[in-house]
């Protein structure tokens, strides 16, 4: 598998890291696509690769002008704990870019980008492609607000909601979204399933399109293992009951998902 060299592995908060990778790839990375990363190079523990949304496409300037990517991740288990301990010049194996990304807004549509926690990762790359977008970020408390720093540097309108009210509005992203959504909005969202379900419901009520990036666990990343299957809505493609998040997603139009089954 293609190897990537770690250029930096920066700690942003108590549990969030930004990793820069020098990686040779030929396909253009679309906002919302992801990579499957083998966190233990040369070993088998942990056995399975981990999926990470592409945070940014960059030139790490390590000589030779090789193009690279950035991934934003949160330490939540053994795999990401190992990843957080890797240092510059360590190598990792990457499979990607994989999956389908976010479609571009249509003429006249007002893009609203909604992220919950680590869901900000693919939203950052999408922000670079959506001029004039409003970004709504939800977190448990102010300790996660540094995750929006790069987006704020772009001059984008960022509105924050925290559950404890320690930063921005006290409440949920949907509390802010209710005041932003209009009939010409198009919504792009990534975050916990409960948040995505609520966003999909609001979009349906207003009659606007919403695209959601699901965060299901993945084993293969190419639709072979069937481990990330989600049930389709009864309103679409009735001849195929399930769809794979890794190969047919991770981005879906919200009406394609049977939210009651999640």
Helices and strands as residue ranges (DSSP letters): E 2-11, E 16-22, E 34-38, E 50-58, E 68-74, H 78-84, E 91-98, E 110-116, G 117-119, H 120-129, E 134-139, G 142-148, H 149-152, E 157-162, E 169-170, H 173-180, E 185-190, H 193-206, E 209-213, E 229-231, E 242-244, H 245-248, E 251-253, G 254-256, G 259-261
